[in-house]
Amino acid sequence: MIATLLRSRSPRRVGLLALLFSALFLPAWAADPVAGDMRGEVKARVDQALRFLRDRQKDGRWMHPGVTALCLQAFLTSQRHYRSEDGPFIRLPLEYLAGLQQPDGGIYDPALRSPSQNYCTSLAVMALVTSGEERFKPIIAKARDFLVGIQADEGEGYDAKKDFYYGGIGYGSAQRPDLSNLQFALEAVKAAGLEAQSPTFKKALVFLQRCQDAEGNDLGWAKGSGGFLYCPDPKNNKSFPKNGDPGGVNAYGSMTFAGIKSLILCGVPKDDPRVQEALRWVRRNFTLTEHPGMGQMTVYYYYLTLARTLALLGLEEVELEGKGVVPWRKALAEELLKRQRADGSWVNDEKKEMEDVSELATAYAVNALNFAYP
């Protein structure tokens, strides 16, 4: 039937072909008329945001290697699927990131005061992989090995039983791992083709278990909310939301979604109790008007982590505890479009973690929309 339709050029058969392919390949939410209308609006707003970012690009980069990689990924994963052949606004950032590779395999600028080796390398790897260009494969492989090498494990003298940072990954310069760094590293090495049976994922699970406020955490502070923390030791977490709790052991939104995403990337099934406990936290705390546990602080980072995780899980709705369900793609798009500025950008009035910088907040927002409406 498909071959017959392909050979025909009649309007009726072309229409049938379009319907057939829609039924076969479009996700269920795409057939919903409300979601369809939102998709058109999202596409127009993303185009506007990408024009804003293109105007802010200088010499093939945006501010910092990490921001450059995030902005570039926004172009590459948009519905336009921009690639090098579209012009220097794509080609130059790709070449800039590739040219930053250091002898140790990392992709970062050692001259910067805060080079953020892991973040920059992880984000660069994802952009280079998404580009699909053969010339970047050796660079990607070397960067993947760098990320595997900076994991806190036996190579640095860590003991899985004695050291609660075992299995984590940090900035690279700072020696204390955290879940935010780990989630990006895991996504990058997965995209770069690291085998599912690699010890890297098994070691990461040890760290993840100690970041989760759930049964099985052997550090003694767990209260059983099911959510995730930034790191296993709240005393060493400067950005941790206290929420009136002097112990500082409250899970919050972005890290809970980061924890779920990391578990899935490590091969944990969706029906595993660790994933289900975290989703229970989500059902009780889900909101898009703020970053749960943080208010407006790092809200765009939260949106990106939420979108990536729910897309990875294949969920179309978030079931709220006693409050019905939320079609998260449409709800997230509505919230982001409401926050977008007239020039196409996004900015957070809360300055924490540079979200008051329009290039960074806009890159977070566009990447979140690209996951919600791929």
N, C-alpha and C positions, 0 to 999 in steps of 0.2 A: 504493500500500500504506500509506504513512504517513497519507494522508488518511482511509482506511478505518478504521485503528486509532484515529485521533483522534476519529472520530465515534462509535466504540463505547465503552461503559462496562463491558463485561463484564470480570470479573477476569482471564480468560485473555488477552483482547486487551490489557488494560492491562499485563499482565506481558510480553507480546510486545513492546509498545511500549517498555517500560523496557529490555528486552534490546537492541532495535534501536538506541535512542539511546546505550546504553552502548557498543555496538560501533562506532558512527559517531563519537562525540565524546570518549570517555574515552581518555586516553593508555594505552599498553600496560601500564605498571607498575600502573595502577589495577585491572586485572583479576587481578593476582596476589593470592592469598589472604593471604600474609604482609604484602604492602604494604597490602592492604585493612584488615587488623587494625591495623596501625601507624597508618593514617590516622585511625581512630577515637580512638586514644590521643593522637595529636598534636592532634586537634581539642579534646579535653578539656583537655589541658595548655595549649594556646594560650588557651582561654577563661579558665583560671585565671590565666595571665600577664596577660591583658588586664584582668582584675578588679584585679590588683595595680597595674597602670599607672593605671587609672581612679582608684583610691584615692589615688594619688600626685599626681594633677593638681590644680593650684592656680590659680584664676582663669583657667581655660582654657589653661593652659600647663604645660609640664614644664621647669623650671629655666632653660633656654636656648633660643633659637629653633631651633638645630640639633637639639637633643634633642627639642624639641616636634614638629618635622617628622618625625623618625624614629619617635617614639611614635605619632603620628597615622597615619603610613603603615602601622604594624603593625595598627591597627584597620581601616583602609580595605581592605587587601589580605588580611585574614583570611577564613576561610570564611563568616563572618557578613556580610561586605561592608557594614560600618557606613557610614552616610551622615548628613548633617546632620539629616535628619528623625528620626533615632533619638534625638536629644537634644542638650543643650548640651555634653556631653562630646566631641562631634564638631564641632558647629557653632562653639563658641567658639574652639577651637584654629585652625580654618580662618580665622575672621575675624581672630584675633590675627596670624597669619602674613600674611594679605593686608594688614592694617593697618600692617605694618612696612615696606612698600615705600617706598624712598627716592626722591628726585628723579632719581637716576641709574638707577633701575630695579631696583637690587638690593633683596633682601628680607633685612634684617639690622637689628640694633640698634646704631647708632653710639655709643651711650653706654657700651657694654661695653668693657672693657679689651682684649679679644680678640674683635672682632666677627665674624671669620671670614666675610667677605662671600661668598666663593664657596661654601663648604660650606652656609651657611644658605640662600643663594639657591637652590642646586641642589636641596637636600632639600625646601625649601618648594615649588618648582616641581613636583616629582614628586608631592607630596601634593595640591596644588591641581589638577593634571591628573587624578589618580586620583579625586578627588571628583566629577568629571564635571559640575560646576556652571558654567552659562553665565556667571554674574556674575564669575567669576574669569578669563575669557579675556583681557581687556585687561591684567590684571595679569601673567598668564603671558607674554604677548607682550613686554611691556616688560622683564620679568626675563630672558627669553631673549636679548634684545638686549644687556642688561647683561653676561651671561655671554660672549657673542660678543665684546663690546668689551674684556674684560679679558684676552683671549688675547695672549700675547707674540708680536707680529708686527711688520710694517712700520710700523704706526701708532705704535708706541712706539720706532721706530728699530732694531728687531732685524733682523739679516741671517740668512737661512736657512743660509748657508755659514759665517759667522763666529761666530755665537752659538749655543751648544749648548742653550740654554734656549728657542730659537725654537719656537713652536707649542704650548708648554705653558701651563698655567693654574695660578696659585698661590692663596693664601688671599684675595688682594685687597689686604690691607694689606701683607703681606710681598711682596717683589718677586721672589722666587725660585720659579718653578713646580715642581711635583712631580706624580708620576703619581697619587697618591691624590686630590689635588684635581681633576686632569684627568678621571679616570674618572667622578666624580660630575657634573662639568660636562657631559661628553659625553652621559651618560645623560639629564640634564635637558633639554638643548637638543633631543635626539632626541625625547623625550616631548612637548616643546613645539612640535613640528612643523617644526623646521629642515630645510630641503630636503637630500636626500642629497648633492646636488652642491655644497653650500656649501663655500667655501674653508676654513671652520673645520675641517672634518674632514681636508682635505688637509694643512693646516698641522700638525694634531695628529699625523698620521702621521710627520712629520719628528721630532718630539719622542719619539714612541713608539719609533722605530727606534733612537734614541740611549739609550733606557732598557733596551733588550734586550741581554742578554749572548749575542749571536749574530752570525753572519756578516752583514756589511752595516753594522754599527755603525762609524762613522768616527772614534770618539774614542780608539781605541788600547788600551783596557783590557779589551775583550771576550775571554773565555776559551772561549766556545762552549757554555755550559751550556744555553742556550735560554731561561732564565728572565729575569724582569724585576727591575729595581732601582727604588728610590723616586725617584731623579733621575739625570740623566746624569753628575753629578760627585760621586763618593763622598766627596770631601773636605768637601763642604758638606752632608753628610747625617748629622745628629747621631744619628738613631735607627737608623742602618744597622747590621745585625748583622755584626760583624767575624768571628766564628767562627774566630779565630786567624789570620786573613789580614790582615797589616798593610796590604795594598792596599785592603781593604774592598770588594771587587767580587764579593760573593756574592749571587745572586738569592735571594728568599724567597717564601713562599707567597702572601700576600695580594696582593703586587705582581705576581706572575706571573699570577694570575687576573685582576687589574685590567688588566694588559696585554692579555691575550687578549680580555677583554670590550671594551676600548677599540678594539682592532683590528676586531672585528666591528661595533661601532657606527659605525666609520669606513668601513664597506663592504667590508672585506677578506674574501674568501671563506674558508670553513672549511678548504679544502684548500690555502690559501696556505702557502708554506714558513715564514713568520713565525709563523703560528698553530700549525703542526705542530711547529716547534722548541720552542715554549713548552709544547705538550702533551707533548712528549717529556720535558721537565723535570718536568711533573706526574706522569707515569708512574713516574719514578724516585724522586720525593720525596713522593708523596701519603700523607697520614696525617690522621686526625681526632682523635687523642689529644693533639695539640699543633699549634702554628702552625709549619710547616716553616721552619727557619732562625731562629726567634724563641722557641721553647719555648712557655710559656704567655702570653707577652707579646702583647697585642692579639689573643687567640685568637678572641673573638667577632666582631671586625671581619673576621677571616679567614673565619669560617664564613659570614658574610653575603656576602662577595665571591665565595667559592667557589660558594655556592648560586645566586647571580644569574648567574654566568658559565656554569655547567654547564646551567642551565635555558635560558639564551639559546642555547647551542650545540645544545640538543635531545638531549643525551647522557643515557642512563639508567644507564650503567655507566662506571666508570673502569678502563681496562685498566692494570694495574700491570706494570712491567717484570719479567718472569719470575716473577710472583707471582699470576697469575690476574686476576680482575676483581672490582670492588666495586660493588654497587648503591648508589650514593652517597646516594640519597634516604633509604632505610631506615637506612643506616649513620650518616648525619648526624643523623637523628631520634633514633636510639638514643643517640648520644653526648650530644646536647643534653638529652634527657630525663633521662639519668643525672646531668647536672650541675645540673638545676633544683632550686631550694630548695623547702622545704615551703610557703612563702608564695606560690609561683608565680614568683618572680623568679630571675634569674641574676646572679652577681657574680663578678668575676675577682679573685683575690688579688693578682695583678700589677697595680699601680696605673697603669702606663704608659697614657697617653692616656685617662685617666678611666674605664677599664673596671672599677674598683672601685666606681663609682657604679651602683647597682642599676637606675635608670631607663634608663641608656644601654646597659648590658650586656643588659638584658631586651629593649629595643627591637631591638638587633642580633639576638638569638636568635630572637625572634618573626618578624621579617622574613625571616630565613634559613629558618625552618620554613614560612613562607608561600610562599616560592619552591620549596621542596622538595615541598610538598603543596598546590598551588594550589587 
